Amino acid sequence: MYAVIRSGGKQHRVAPGDVIRVEKVEGTSGGQVEFTDVLAVSPTDGQIARPQGARVLGRVVEQGRADKILVFHYKRKKQHKKLAGHRQPFTAVRITEIAFDGQKFTASEEPEKLKKTKPAAGPKAHAKPHAEEHAEPKEAKHAAPSKKAEHHKKPAAGKKPKKK
């Protein structure tokens, strides 16, 4: 079951339970959004219809702004450069119901997600809790080299030993 809706000059293929990002929707009453511009509905795969009076209902999940897009105009040899940034506002909507011709297709209710808490701040906040148990002692890491290795050094290539 899916429907094709038009919102903000774009077409979206939606099914009950989908979360879509549309152009910012103003004046949402109680977090509900109704899309009445339904272009097509498919109750089963293979059948597509454009019924009159079809509507798609959704619930606002989030409102925000998309990532920054940089617009850079440059004309070579003319000393012309212009830089502008843009962040497009959006509304994330979870489709809850598709209704047409007396039929209703609804999405199963998702439990509300718990908000994530930020970890404690501090210099060792990012450290693993058991890192100290698995660490090697400092003496083992920085042990002095043995004298045997120092005794067998070869003279540098290309240099002749001085005669006395």
PyMOL commands that set and color helices and strands:
alter all, ss='L'
color gray80, all
select helices_A, chain A and resi 131-134+138-141+147-151
alter helices_A, ss='H'
color red, helices_A
select strands_A, chain A and resi 2-7+10-14+19-23+32-35+38-42+55-65+69-75+80-86+89-100+103-106
alter strands_A, ss='S'
color yellow, strands_A
deselect
rebuild
show_as cartoon
